[in-house]
Amino acid sequence: MSTRQAPARGEPLRDFLADWRVHLRAKNRSKGTIESYLTCGTSLCDWLDGQPYGANLTDVTSRVLEAYLAQMHERVAPATVAKHYRS
């Protein structure tokens, strides 16, 4: 059981990656799956750091995620974009 408080409005999304790792492990996901998901999460956080949207938990809307995936289509294969979408 997590002892984490409810997220604060200004809390960076990146701060939740460690909690996500615990969640995925608790759901018995494989080590490879966990690392893949966290790589995708880190990639999103890295992208958010360079955007005007903000990188806080409450700043990440479906519109922001769509912008991320649309920009990915310009530089990576469709299968990679699909993997990030699923993750």
C-alpha positions in Angstrom: 0.0 0.0 0.0 1.4 3.4 -0.9 1.9 6.0 1.7 1.9 8.8 -0.9 -0.4 11.7 -0.4 -2.9 12.8 -3.0 -0.9 14.6 -5.8 -0.5 18.3 -5.5 -1.5 20.4 -8.5 2.1 21.5 -9.1 3.7 18.1 -8.7 5.8 17.1 -11.8 4.6 14.0 -13.7 8.2 12.7 -13.6 7.8 12.3 -9.8 5.3 9.6 -10.3 7.5 7.3 -12.4 8.8 5.5 -9.3 5.2 4.9 -8.1 4.3 3.6 -11.5 7.2 1.1 -11.2 5.8 -0.2 -7.9 2.3 -0.4 -9.4 3.5 -2.4 -12.4 5.5 -4.7 -10.2 2.5 -5.3 -8.0 0.5 -6.2 -11.0 3.2 -8.8 -11.8 4.4 -7.2 -15.1 7.6 -8.6 -16.4 10.9 -6.7 -15.8 11.1 -6.0 -19.6 7.6 -4.7 -19.7 8.2 -2.4 -16.7 11.4 -1.0 -18.2 9.6 -0.5 -21.6 6.8 1.4 -19.9 9.1 3.5 -17.9 11.2 4.3 -20.9 8.0 5.6 -22.6 7.1 7.6 -19.5 10.5 9.1 -19.2 10.4 10.0 -22.9 7.1 11.8 -22.4 8.5 13.7 -19.3 11.6 14.7 -21.3 9.4 16.0 -24.1 7.2 17.9 -21.7 10.2 19.6 -20.2 10.8 21.4 -23.5 7.2 22.4 -24.1 5.1 25.4 -23.0 2.4 23.1 -21.7 4.0 22.4 -18.4 5.1 19.1 -17.0 3.0 18.9 -13.9 0.5 16.1 -13.3 -2.5 18.3 -13.9 -1.1 20.0 -17.0 -1.0 16.7 -19.0 -4.3 16.6 -20.8 -5.4 14.4 -23.7 -4.7 17.3 -26.0 -1.1 17.5 -24.7 -0.6 13.7 -25.2 -2.0 14.0 -28.7 0.6 16.7 -29.5 3.3 14.4 -28.1 2.3 11.5 -30.3 1.8 13.7 -33.4 5.3 15.0 -33.0 6.6 11.5 -32.5 5.2 10.6 -36.0 7.6 13.1 -37.5 10.7 11.2 -36.2 10.0 7.6 -35.4 8.3 4.6 -36.9 4.5 4.2 -36.5 5.1 1.0 -34.4 7.1 3.1 -31.9 4.3 5.7 -31.7 1.8 2.9 -31.1 4.0 1.5 -28.3 4.1 4.9 -26.6 0.4 5.3 -27.0 -0.3 1.9 -25.3 2.2 2.5 -22.6 
